[in-house]
């Protein structure tokens, strides 16, 4: 049922034969007709299916491309590197410590190279996001990498709030607050006013008075775990979009922690935390 072909047929029906869907489906094999009729999309957007690899790759963080290119023999890697969008070429070449070559490629040859690279990223079978069912967290697909990183940073403060509640040593408390920016301290106060129904394990710092960098790293990792639990059960395409918008380090941690099914009693609450946090961050940067 998740076949990309079935989605394409359903979008074609939505666009050109919406009033005659039953008649068209009756002409198909019963099993095929049933699968297509249950495809959960109302989209009529066909143009998204014809996007070229150049456009598709522009939405991928350059670290994923560099990781993929490392697995390719040097000669072909050089060609693929030269075909990349300008926005990624320099950063990928720096990660690979390999110079790019400058030569004019025919458009058809460049598309051939980039199509090969896109297939190696194992995203070619994903359903276009515009065709998938919109969810409460679909708004995250419009976030840039920096915006997602900020969201993750703040999500971890929910865990810090529980730590603050259980910490009586004033020196330790001062150290925790000192590691936070004024804006994060403000969000911590918001979290402390709420009774979090999801209590994770205690934060594991290496010492009673950890340095700010250790606190930041620990909270960031907790934020990734919270986001992963909030995304559990979401469409694979939505999760992949977020994973590949992030760099390979954060994206890999997130993809490993996301579960295919919603966690009862946990996922809805954490999804609401994400939505509440988005509103909090918007107040910092009014549009």
Backbone as CSV, one residue per row, in Angstrom:
resi,resn,N_x,N_y,N_z,CA_x,CA_y,CA_z,C_x,C_y,C_z
1,UNK,0.827,-1.216,0.000,0.000,0.000,0.000,0.855,1.257,0.000
2,UNK,2.087,1.156,0.573,2.948,2.325,0.628,3.742,2.497,-0.662
3,UNK,3.462,1.656,-1.663,4.182,1.734,-2.916,4.113,3.143,-3.504
4,UNK,5.270,3.625,-3.934,5.329,4.958,-4.532,4.472,5.019,-5.798
5,UNK,4.410,3.896,-6.519,3.580,3.831,-7.727,2.108,4.021,-7.391
6,UNK,1.650,3.369,-6.314,0.250,3.510,-5.905,-0.074,4.954,-5.525
7,UNK,0.877,5.604,-4.870,0.671,7.019,-4.523,0.565,7.868,-5.782
8,UNK,1.427,7.576,-6.758,1.398,8.340,-8.009,0.052,8.177,-8.711
9,UNK,-0.455,6.935,-8.768,-1.752,6.695,-9.409,-2.855,7.442,-8.677
10,UNK,-2.813,7.413,-7.330,-3.859,8.093,-6.559,-3.812,9.606,-6.785
11,UNK,-2.626,10.169,-6.866,-2.497,11.612,-7.131,-3.016,11.938,-8.534
12,UNK,-2.734,11.076,-9.498,-3.264,11.276,-10.854,-4.786,11.251,-10.857
13,UNK,-5.351,10.307,-10.110,-6.815,10.224,-10.011,-7.368,11.477,-9.350
14,UNK,-6.731,11.908,-8.271,-7.184,13.115,-7.568,-7.185,14.331,-8.486
15,UNK,-6.188,14.376,-9.361,-6.032,15.565,-10.206,-6.952,15.552,-11.432
16,UNK,-7.067,14.390,-12.066,-7.760,14.351,-13.355,-9.077,13.569,-13.371
17,UNK,-9.259,12.664,-12.413,-10.434,11.796,-12.476,-11.117,11.648,-11.114
18,UNK,-11.092,12.699,-10.328,-11.622,12.593,-8.975,-13.091,12.173,-8.954
19,UNK,-13.865,12.666,-9.900,-15.299,12.345,-9.920,-15.581,10.972,-10.521
20,UNK,-14.566,10.384,-11.164,-14.776,9.076,-11.806,-13.853,8.012,-11.212
21,UNK,-13.459,8.204,-9.942,-12.508,7.283,-9.318,-13.022,5.843,-9.302
22,UNK,-14.280,5.649,-8.928,-14.833,4.287,-8.834,-14.776,3.563,-10.174
23,UNK,-15.119,4.273,-11.231,-15.127,3.649,-12.560,-13.718,3.230,-12.982
24,UNK,-12.716,4.063,-12.670,-11.342,3.738,-13.021,-10.832,2.548,-12.215
25,UNK,-11.156,2.529,-10.936,-10.681,1.439,-10.084,-11.300,0.103,-10.469
26,UNK,-12.530,0.123,-10.962,-13.194,-1.120,-11.372,-12.490,-1.777,-12.557
27,UNK,-11.768,-0.981,-13.314,-11.056,-1.516,-14.478,-9.736,-2.170,-14.095
28,UNK,-9.341,-2.022,-12.829,-8.069,-2.583,-12.367,-8.288,-3.926,-11.682
29,UNK,-7.189,-4.618,-11.437,-7.248,-5.847,-10.650,-7.787,-5.495,-9.266
30,UNK,-8.692,-6.286,-8.704,-9.327,-5.952,-7.422,-8.345,-5.633,-6.299
31,UNK,-7.243,-6.402,-6.199,-6.279,-6.145,-5.127,-5.589,-4.802,-5.345
32,UNK,-5.224,-4.499,-6.596,-4.576,-3.209,-6.899,-5.546,-2.059,-6.624
33,UNK,-6.786,-2.231,-7.037,-7.786,-1.178,-6.847,-8.004,-0.894,-5.370
34,UNK,-8.027,-1.950,-4.570,-8.249,-1.764,-3.132,-7.086,-1.025,-2.489
35,UNK,-5.865,-1.396,-2.887,-4.690,-0.720,-2.328,-4.684,0.759,-2.691
36,UNK,-4.974,1.053,-3.953,-4.957,2.450,-4.410,-6.061,3.257,-3.740
37,UNK,-7.227,2.661,-3.567,-8.335,3.391,-2.940,-8.039,3.749,-1.488
38,UNK,-7.138,2.977,-0.846,-6.815,3.228,0.557,-5.549,4.079,0.742
39,UNK,-4.962,4.532,-0.369,-3.790,5.401,-0.252,-4.224,6.710,0.413
40,UNK,-3.605,7.078,1.554,-4.083,8.229,2.334,-3.543,9.574,1.853
41,UNK,-3.892,9.961,0.645,-3.482,11.279,0.175,-4.604,11.935,-0.621
42,UNK,-4.743,13.237,-0.414,-5.691,14.028,-1.187,-4.954,14.961,-2.149
43,UNK,-3.635,14.802,-2.218,-2.813,15.709,-3.019,-3.129,15.594,-4.511
44,UNK,-3.009,16.719,-5.197,-3.120,16.760,-6.656,-1.815,17.267,-7.278
45,UNK,-0.773,17.356,-6.458,0.501,17.938,-6.885,1.370,16.888,-7.578
46,UNK,1.425,16.951,-8.903,2.238,16.020,-9.674,3.667,16.508,-9.862
47,UNK,3.874,17.807,-9.818,5.192,18.369,-10.119,6.251,17.872,-9.151
48,UNK,5.843,17.577,-7.923,6.822,17.151,-6.926,7.446,15.810,-7.278
49,UNK,6.746,15.017,-8.084,7.269,13.707,-8.491,8.330,13.822,-9.565
50,UNK,8.431,14.989,-10.198,9.389,15.170,-11.285,10.582,16.018,-10.865
51,UNK,10.743,16.209,-9.549,11.888,16.998,-9.090,13.199,16.329,-9.485
52,UNK,14.137,17.126,-9.917,15.429,16.620,-10.339,16.345,16.384,-9.134
53,UNK,17.330,15.480,-9.265,18.237,15.189,-8.150,18.918,16.427,-7.576
54,UNK,19.215,17.408,-8.433,19.864,18.631,-7.957,19.008,19.307,-6.891
55,UNK,17.723,19.407,-7.139,16.804,20.035,-6.184,16.654,19.182,-4.927
56,UNK,16.577,17.861,-5.102,16.412,16.958,-3.962,17.612,17.018,-3.035
57,UNK,18.811,17.058,-3.596,20.029,17.023,-2.793,20.266,18.317,-2.027
58,UNK,19.701,19.406,-2.512,19.886,20.689,-1.823,19.272,20.675,-0.431
59,UNK,18.339,19.753,-0.177,17.701,19.672,1.137,18.422,18.713,2.087
60,UNK,19.513,18.105,1.641,20.253,17.144,2.444,21.469,17.821,3.066
61,UNK,21.709,17.594,4.347,22.885,18.183,4.985,24.151,17.609,4.340
62,UNK,25.114,18.477,4.119,26.299,18.072,3.367,27.085,16.931,4.015
63,UNK,26.965,16.735,5.324,27.723,15.668,5.983,27.257,14.283,5.537
64,UNK,25.956,14.145,5.201,25.460,12.860,4.693,26.042,12.569,3.317
65,UNK,26.165,13.613,2.505,26.716,13.446,1.167,28.188,13.058,1.257
66,UNK,28.932,13.713,2.150,30.351,13.396,2.322,30.532,11.950,2.770
67,UNK,29.687,11.506,3.703,29.773,10.124,4.194,29.534,9.132,3.071
68,UNK,28.566,9.432,2.207,28.254,8.546,1.080,29.381,8.533,0.062
69,UNK,29.954,9.703,-0.213,31.020,9.791,-1.215,32.287,9.068,-0.777
70,UNK,32.510,8.981,0.532,33.705,8.287,1.025,33.722,6.814,0.612
71,UNK,32.556,6.258,0.370,32.449,4.835,0.031,32.639,4.580,-1.471
72,UNK,32.879,5.634,-2.235,32.978,5.519,-3.697,34.435,5.665,-4.121
73,UNK,34.836,4.932,-5.114,36.224,4.998,-5.590,36.558,6.405,-6.080
74,UNK,37.817,6.772,-5.976,38.268,8.162,-6.111,37.838,8.821,-7.418
75,UNK,37.986,8.127,-8.545,37.667,8.748,-9.826,36.216,9.169,-9.922
76,UNK,35.298,8.271,-9.562,33.874,8.597,-9.624,33.516,9.623,-8.559
77,UNK,34.163,9.539,-7.403,33.901,10.508,-6.337,34.208,11.924,-6.807
78,UNK,35.278,12.068,-7.559,35.658,13.392,-8.069,34.583,13.940,-8.999
79,UNK,34.041,13.077,-9.852,32.979,13.499,-10.766,31.722,13.906,-9.988
80,UNK,31.331,13.082,-9.021,30.133,13.369,-8.226,30.309,14.653,-7.432
81,UNK,31.496,14.839,-6.895,31.770,16.051,-6.115,31.642,17.293,-6.978
82,UNK,32.130,17.223,-8.203,32.058,18.386,-9.097,30.636,18.683,-9.541
83,UNK,29.736,17.666,-9.453,28.350,17.843,-9.907,27.434,18.387,-8.822
84,UNK,27.923,18.464,-7.591,27.079,18.884,-6.476,26.613,20.334,-6.615
85,UNK,25.485,20.665,-5.974,25.060,22.064,-5.922,26.150,22.919,-5.282
86,UNK,26.292,24.148,-5.737,27.333,25.028,-5.219,27.227,25.211,-3.711
87,UNK,25.997,25.173,-3.172,25.799,25.382,-1.741,26.422,24.271,-0.896
88,UNK,26.727,23.116,-1.517,27.265,21.976,-0.774,28.674,21.586,-1.192
89,UNK,29.029,21.941,-2.405,30.295,21.459,-2.978,31.507,21.772,-2.102
90,UNK,31.635,23.027,-1.672,32.810,23.435,-0.908,32.864,22.737,0.448
91,UNK,31.709,22.649,1.139,31.697,22.034,2.458,31.991,20.543,2.388
92,UNK,31.455,19.873,1.365,31.720,18.442,1.200,33.196,18.216,0.887
93,UNK,33.764,19.043,0.018,35.178,18.875,-0.344,36.079,19.107,0.864
94,UNK,35.689,20.020,1.748,36.472,20.247,2.963,36.428,19.041,3.887
95,UNK,35.239,18.441,4.031,35.124,17.247,4.879,35.936,16.088,4.304
96,UNK,35.920,15.960,2.979,36.643,14.868,2.326,38.125,15.168,2.152
97,UNK,38.479,16.435,2.381,39.858,16.891,2.157,40.294,16.577,0.727
98,UNK,39.391,16.899,-0.177,39.623,16.632,-1.595,39.226,17.851,-2.403
99,UNK,40.078,18.259,-3.301,39.797,19.416,-4.141,38.790,19.059,-5.223
100,UNK,37.976,20.044,-5.573,37.026,19.838,-6.667,37.701,20.170,-7.994
101,UNK,37.202,19.607,-9.045,37.704,19.955,-10.369,36.634,20.781,-11.065
102,UNK,37.075,21.672,-11.912,36.136,22.572,-12.582,36.083,22.232,-14.071
103,UNK,34.931,21.751,-14.501,34.724,21.524,-15.921,33.229,21.574,-16.197
104,UNK,32.899,21.861,-17.425,31.501,22.003,-17.809,30.893,20.638,-18.084
105,UNK,29.789,20.357,-17.390,29.094,19.088,-17.586,27.782,19.335,-18.313
106,UNK,27.469,18.476,-19.247,26.154,18.544,-19.872,25.103,18.266,-18.811
107,UNK,23.967,18.941,-18.917,22.923,18.809,-17.890,22.496,17.360,-17.708
108,UNK,22.394,16.631,-18.822,21.936,15.240,-18.725,22.962,14.384,-17.986
109,UNK,24.254,14.668,-18.179,25.306,13.907,-17.489,25.328,14.259,-16.002
110,UNK,25.141,15.536,-15.705,25.110,15.950,-14.297,23.928,15.301,-13.570
111,UNK,22.765,15.288,-14.206,21.596,14.644,-13.610,21.824,13.154,-13.395
112,UNK,22.529,12.526,-14.341,22.839,11.100,-14.211,23.706,10.856,-12.976
113,UNK,24.716,11.689,-12.783,25.609,11.546,-11.627,24.862,11.776,-10.315
114,UNK,24.065,12.837,-10.283,23.368,13.168,-9.050,22.255,12.176,-8.740
115,UNK,21.653,11.595,-9.773,20.647,10.553,-9.562,21.295,9.338,-8.911
116,UNK,22.498,9.003,-9.350,23.237,7.890,-8.746,23.520,8.172,-7.278
117,UNK,23.932,9.397,-6.972,24.212,9.780,-5.590,22.941,9.733,-4.743
118,UNK,21.831,10.230,-5.293,20.549,10.222,-4.575,20.122,8.790,-4.244
119,UNK,20.307,7.878,-5.182,19.953,6.477,-4.941,20.826,5.862,-3.848
120,UNK,22.074,6.270,-3.774,22.974,5.742,-2.743,22.572,6.209,-1.350
121,UNK,21.876,7.335,-1.263,21.399,7.837,0.031,20.177,7.060,0.528
122,UNK,19.639,6.174,-0.301,18.528,5.285,0.067,17.254,6.054,0.442
123,UNK,17.037,7.163,-0.238,15.831,7.952,-0.009,14.905,7.948,-1.219
124,UNK,15.345,7.296,-2.297,14.594,7.397,-3.550,13.216,6.749,-3.475
125,UNK,13.010,5.809,-2.548,11.712,5.153,-2.443,10.767,5.846,-1.468
126,UNK,11.246,6.897,-0.800,10.372,7.639,0.109,9.259,8.335,-0.671
127,UNK,8.067,8.341,-0.083,6.940,9.061,-0.676,7.193,10.560,-0.518
128,UNK,6.968,11.377,-1.543,7.126,12.827,-1.381,6.303,13.340,-0.197
129,UNK,6.895,14.209,0.581,6.219,14.707,1.791,4.863,15.318,1.496
130,UNK,4.756,15.999,0.353,3.488,16.639,-0.001,2.361,15.630,-0.200
131,UNK,2.707,14.375,-0.410,1.695,13.337,-0.617,1.330,12.612,0.670
132,UNK,2.124,12.778,1.713,1.855,12.058,2.960,0.856,12.825,3.819
133,UNK,0.247,12.107,4.740,-0.757,12.699,5.616,-0.105,13.697,6.566
134,UNK,-0.694,14.872,6.683,-0.155,15.880,7.589,-0.436,15.482,9.038
135,UNK,0.551,15.685,9.905,0.412,15.358,11.320,0.706,16.601,12.160
136,UNK,0.560,16.470,13.464,0.820,17.592,14.363,2.261,18.098,14.242
137,UNK,3.175,17.198,13.914,4.590,17.574,13.862,5.100,17.821,12.445
138,UNK,4.197,17.891,11.478,4.613,18.187,10.102,5.286,19.554,10.004
139,UNK,4.988,20.437,10.935,5.599,21.770,10.933,7.124,21.696,11.021
140,UNK,7.644,20.606,11.589,9.098,20.473,11.737,9.806,20.323,10.399
141,UNK,9.085,19.935,9.362,9.712,19.769,8.053,10.092,21.114,7.438
142,UNK,9.614,22.194,8.012,9.962,23.528,7.516,11.114,24.142,8.309
143,UNK,11.635,23.416,9.288,12.717,23.928,10.120,14.064,23.726,9.424
144,UNK,14.944,24.714,9.577,16.318,24.568,9.095,17.110,23.731,10.097
145,UNK,18.322,23.385,9.725,19.171,22.618,10.636,19.403,23.389,11.936
146,UNK,19.704,24.669,11.839,19.961,25.464,13.038,18.727,25.558,13.928
147,UNK,17.557,25.653,13.331,16.320,25.727,14.108,16.042,24.406,14.820
148,UNK,16.342,23.297,14.168,16.160,21.985,14.805,17.143,21.811,15.961
149,UNK,18.374,22.266,15.774,19.380,22.166,16.840,18.945,22.985,18.049
150,UNK,18.413,24.170,17.812,17.925,24.998,18.920,16.768,24.308,19.631
151,UNK,15.858,23.730,18.873,14.731,23.008,19.458,15.229,21.873,20.355
152,UNK,16.208,21.120,19.874,16.774,20.009,20.634,17.415,20.514,21.924
153,UNK,18.166,21.598,21.820,18.807,22.184,23.002,17.790,22.493,24.098
154,UNK,16.691,23.109,23.705,15.682,23.510,24.679,14.878,22.318,25.197
155,UNK,14.649,21.306,24.361,13.894,20.136,24.806,14.580,19.446,25.980
156,UNK,15.906,19.425,25.972,16.644,18.784,27.057,16.448,19.448,28.398
157,UNK,15.970,20.686,28.395,15.771,21.413,29.655,14.651,20.783,30.473
158,UNK,13.738,20.043,29.836,12.724,19.310,30.593,13.386,18.327,31.554
159,UNK,14.459,17.683,31.111,15.184,16.751,31.983,15.922,17.511,33.075
160,UNK,16.444,18.687,32.733,17.150,19.490,33.727,16.196,19.950,34.820
161,UNK,14.969,20.238,34.467,13.984,20.676,35.465,13.802,19.611,36.536
162,UNK,13.738,18.360,36.128,13.588,17.270,37.100,14.844,17.148,37.963
163,UNK,15.999,17.385,37.366,17.254,17.352,38.125,17.281,18.451,39.168
164,UNK,16.831,19.644,38.778,16.803,20.775,39.714,15.873,20.471,40.888
165,UNK,14.741,19.843,40.605,13.796,19.499,41.671,14.430,18.568,42.706
166,UNK,15.349,17.708,42.257,15.920,16.707,43.149,17.276,17.108,43.712
167,UNK,17.770,18.278,43.323,19.080,18.724,43.787,18.920,19.718,44.939
168,UNK,19.573,19.429,46.060,19.481,20.305,47.242,20.771,21.083,47.469
169,UNK,21.861,20.623,46.865,23.141,21.300,47.043,23.140,22.620,46.276
170,UNK,23.296,23.718,46.985,23.198,25.047,46.368,24.317,25.287,45.361
171,UNK,25.500,24.755,45.640,26.610,24.938,44.717,26.314,24.260,43.381
172,UNK,25.756,23.062,43.450,25.413,22.343,42.224,24.332,23.074,41.448
173,UNK,23.336,23.604,42.179,22.266,24.344,41.523,22.799,25.574,40.805
174,UNK,23.708,26.290,41.455,24.288,27.470,40.827,25.034,27.094,39.553
175,UNK,25.724,25.938,39.604,26.457,25.485,38.426,25.527,25.162,37.262
176,UNK,24.381,24.560,37.586,23.407,24.221,36.546,22.843,25.478,35.896
177,UNK,22.484,26.461,36.725,21.918,27.702,36.189,22.968,28.495,35.416
178,UNK,24.206,28.436,35.886,25.269,29.204,35.232,25.533,28.707,33.816
179,UNK,25.232,27.446,33.564,25.482,26.870,32.245,24.431,27.280,31.218
180,UNK,23.346,27.924,31.678,22.241,28.259,30.777,22.253,29.734,30.401
181,UNK,21.872,30.009,29.175,21.673,31.393,28.742,20.439,31.949,29.448
182,UNK,20.279,33.263,29.482,19.076,33.845,30.119,17.780,33.291,29.532
183,UNK,17.763,33.071,28.229,16.551,32.544,27.597,16.269,31.108,28.050
184,UNK,17.318,30.319,28.185,17.143,28.942,28.649,16.751,28.908,30.130
185,UNK,17.267,29.841,30.906,16.851,29.942,32.302,15.358,30.266,32.388
186,UNK,14.912,31.113,31.480,13.483,31.451,31.440,12.657,30.211,31.117
187,UNK,13.127,29.405,30.146,12.386,28.189,29.797,12.447,27.158,30.926
188,UNK,13.557,27.123,31.642,13.654,26.224,32.798,12.600,26.577,33.836
189,UNK,12.391,27.862,34.067,11.358,28.278,35.027,9.972,27.837,34.559
190,UNK,9.744,27.903,33.242,8.468,27.426,32.687,8.305,25.935,32.973
191,UNK,9.364,25.164,32.744,9.312,23.711,32.966,9.115,23.384,34.452
192,UNK,9.721,24.171,35.325,9.610,23.916,36.762,8.191,24.161,37.274
193,UNK,7.450,25.007,36.562,6.070,25.278,36.967,5.125,24.161,36.555
194,UNK,5.617,23.267,35.680,4.796,22.155,35.204,5.242,20.872,35.904
195,UNK,4.297,20.012,36.163,4.636,18.703,36.721,4.751,17.730,35.558
196,UNK,5.994,17.434,35.191,6.232,16.564,34.046,5.823,15.137,34.383
197,UNK,4.911,14.592,33.594,4.448,13.224,33.828,5.440,12.198,33.299
198,UNK,6.434,12.665,32.547,7.458,11.768,32.018,8.768,12.073,32.721
199,UNK,9.165,11.207,33.603,10.389,11.406,34.368,11.420,10.401,33.897
200,UNK,12.496,10.900,33.305,13.554,10.019,32.819,14.559,9.719,33.912
201,UNK,15.641,9.053,33.531,16.701,8.760,34.484,17.429,10.037,34.870
202,UNK,18.073,10.014,36.011,18.819,11.185,36.463,19.916,11.527,35.461
203,UNK,20.201,12.810,35.334,21.282,13.244,34.460,22.612,12.761,35.033
204,UNK,23.409,12.143,34.191,24.674,11.569,34.644,25.835,12.502,34.313
205,UNK,26.178,13.365,35.264,27.338,14.226,35.095,28.551,13.553,35.731
206,UNK,29.739,13.899,35.236,30.950,13.235,35.719,31.356,13.688,37.115
207,UNK,30.804,14.832,37.552,31.144,15.335,38.886,29.978,16.147,39.407
208,UNK,30.025,16.457,40.715,28.911,17.161,41.341,28.761,18.584,40.829
209,UNK,29.868,19.170,40.370,29.815,20.531,39.837,30.342,20.509,38.405
210,UNK,29.546,19.994,37.450,30.029,19.824,36.073,30.271,21.153,35.378
211,UNK,31.146,21.124,34.386,31.411,22.352,33.634,30.276,22.584,32.637
212,UNK,30.109,23.850,32.222,28.995,24.197,31.319,28.956,23.374,30.032
213,UNK,30.124,23.042,29.471,30.143,22.278,28.224,29.585,20.877,28.426
214,UNK,29.889,20.264,29.583,29.358,18.937,29.864,27.839,18.990,30.034
215,UNK,27.355,20.020,30.709,25.914,20.181,30.881,25.240,20.355,29.528
216,UNK,25.845,21.175,28.681,25.272,21.435,27.353,25.203,20.156,26.523
217,UNK,26.288,19.364,26.526,26.307,18.111,25.758,25.256,17.128,26.275
218,UNK,25.154,17.027,27.611,24.201,16.087,28.196,22.767,16.482,27.870
219,UNK,22.457,17.764,27.994,21.095,18.233,27.695,20.774,18.076,26.216
220,UNK,21.769,18.280,25.374,21.533,18.151,23.934,21.183,16.706,23.591
221,UNK,21.903,15.764,24.177,21.610,14.351,23.917,20.217,13.997,24.429
222,UNK,19.854,14.504,25.614,18.514,14.239,26.142,17.450,14.854,25.239
223,UNK,17.760,16.010,24.664,16.812,16.653,23.752,16.570,15.821,22.510
224,UNK,17.627,15.186,21.994,17.480,14.315,20.826,16.586,13.127,21.169
225,UNK,16.769,12.553,22.358,15.955,11.408,22.773,14.496,11.818,22.918
226,UNK,14.241,12.982,23.490,12.859,13.461,23.630,12.221,13.698,22.264
227,UNK,12.972,14.277,21.345,12.430,14.514,20.002,12.147,13.182,19.314
228,UNK,13.027,12.199,19.491,12.833,10.887,18.874,11.556,10.224,19.391
229,UNK,11.310,10.320,20.679,10.098,9.719,21.238,8.844,10.467,20.761
230,UNK,8.977,11.775,20.580,7.846,12.552,20.062,7.543,12.180,18.616
231,UNK,8.583,11.782,17.858,8.425,11.439,16.441,8.084,9.966,16.223
232,UNK,8.114,9.158,17.271,7.816,7.735,17.117,6.389,7.550,16.592
233,UNK,6.267,6.717,15.569,4.959,6.492,14.952,4.627,7.466,13.836
234,UNK,5.478,8.481,13.623,5.251,9.437,12.540,5.628,8.788,11.200
235,UNK,5.124,9.319,10.075,5.492,8.767,8.772,7.003,8.730,8.577
236,UNK,7.473,7.661,7.952,8.911,7.490,7.722,9.505,8.678,6.969
237,UNK,8.741,9.220,6.025,9.241,10.332,5.219,9.463,11.584,6.062
238,UNK,8.577,11.835,7.014,8.724,12.991,7.895,9.975,12.839,8.751
239,UNK,10.148,11.646,9.316,11.322,11.387,10.167,12.602,11.524,9.344
240,UNK,12.621,10.926,8.151,13.816,10.998,7.309,14.148,12.431,6.919
241,UNK,13.121,13.228,6.660,13.367,14.629,6.302,14.113,15.337,7.430
242,UNK,13.687,15.108,8.654,14.329,15.747,9.802,15.731,15.186,10.023
243,UNK,15.866,13.862,9.914,17.166,13.212,10.096,18.192,13.762,9.116
244,UNK,17.807,13.903,7.839,18.758,14.338,6.821,18.899,15.856,6.740
245,UNK,18.050,16.587,7.449,18.268,18.032,7.592,19.357,18.274,8.624
246,UNK,19.408,17.403,9.636,20.464,17.461,10.646,21.761,16.885,10.081
247,UNK,22.862,17.113,10.776,24.134,16.503,10.395,24.125,15.023,10.747
248,UNK,25.119,14.293,10.288,25.146,12.845,10.472,25.188,12.435,11.939
249,UNK,25.885,13.210,12.775,25.968,12.856,14.197,24.611,12.897,14.863
250,UNK,23.963,14.030,14.797,22.640,14.181,15.421,21.598,13.322,14.704
251,UNK,21.650,13.307,13.365,20.666,12.567,12.601,20.709,11.075,12.886
252,UNK,21.913,10.522,13.035,22.042,9.098,13.324,21.474,8.772,14.705
253,UNK,21.798,9.596,15.701,21.253,9.378,17.045,19.731,9.432,17.036
254,UNK,19.195,10.393,16.295,17.741,10.541,16.228,17.100,9.326,15.556
255,UNK,17.643,8.904,14.422,17.047,7.787,13.688,17.125,6.489,14.488
256,UNK,18.174,6.323,15.278,18.312,5.121,16.096,17.316,5.092,17.249
257,UNK,16.910,6.273,17.705,16.022,6.339,18.870,14.543,6.395,18.498
258,UNK,14.229,6.763,17.246,12.828,6.811,16.819,12.280,5.393,16.693
259,UNK,11.093,5.164,17.228,10.443,3.857,17.132,9.387,3.880,16.028
260,UNK,9.132,2.743,15.390,8.146,2.724,14.297,6.724,2.992,14.767
261,UNK,6.436,2.696,16.026,5.088,2.899,16.559,5.092,3.911,17.700
262,UNK,3.978,4.579,17.859,3.812,5.546,18.945,3.959,4.858,20.302
263,UNK,4.600,5.560,21.247,4.735,5.043,22.610,3.525,5.537,23.395
264,UNK,2.653,4.619,23.772,1.409,4.996,24.441,1.709,5.759,25.741
265,UNK,1.016,6.875,25.888,1.156,7.675,27.081,2.399,8.542,27.120
266,UNK,3.293,8.361,26.149,4.551,9.116,26.125,4.630,10.010,24.891
267,UNK,4.453,9.401,23.714,4.593,10.159,22.467,3.652,11.364,22.378
268,UNK,2.357,11.215,22.673,1.469,12.399,22.568,1.891,13.537,23.492
269,UNK,2.325,13.181,24.714,2.730,14.217,25.661,4.003,14.925,25.193
270,UNK,4.973,14.157,24.686,6.211,14.767,24.215,5.982,15.568,22.935
271,UNK,5.054,15.121,22.084,4.715,15.902,20.890,4.142,17.252,21.295
272,UNK,3.330,17.255,22.345,2.774,18.515,22.833,3.865,19.398,23.420
273,UNK,4.860,18.786,24.088,6.006,19.555,24.578,6.717,20.255,23.429
274,UNK,6.881,19.528,22.313,7.545,20.106,21.139,6.747,21.301,20.615
275,UNK,5.446,21.148,20.496,4.597,22.230,19.983,4.609,23.434,20.920
276,UNK,4.561,23.176,22.232,4.618,24.275,23.206,5.951,25.009,23.120
277,UNK,7.021,24.240,22.943,8.350,24.847,22.839,8.465,25.702,21.583
278,UNK,7.890,25.233,20.481,7.923,26.019,19.247,7.278,27.384,19.468
279,UNK,6.157,27.402,20.180,5.491,28.669,20.480,6.365,29.546,21.364
280,UNK,7.049,28.952,22.324,7.955,29.696,23.206,9.079,30.324,22.391
281,UNK,9.671,29.562,21.488,10.781,30.073,20.683,10.321,31.133,19.691
282,UNK,9.100,31.025,19.209,8.568,32.041,18.296,8.452,33.392,18.994
283,UNK,8.159,33.371,20.281,8.035,34.636,21.011,9.374,35.336,21.136
284,UNK,10.456,34.536,21.022,11.777,35.143,21.044,12.083,35.815,19.710
285,UNK,11.606,35.189,18.628,11.866,35.708,17.279,10.568,35.976,16.550
286,UNK,9.818,37.000,16.944,8.531,37.263,16.282,8.742,37.580,14.822
287,UNK,7.848,37.025,13.983,7.967,37.248,12.531,7.306,38.553,12.143
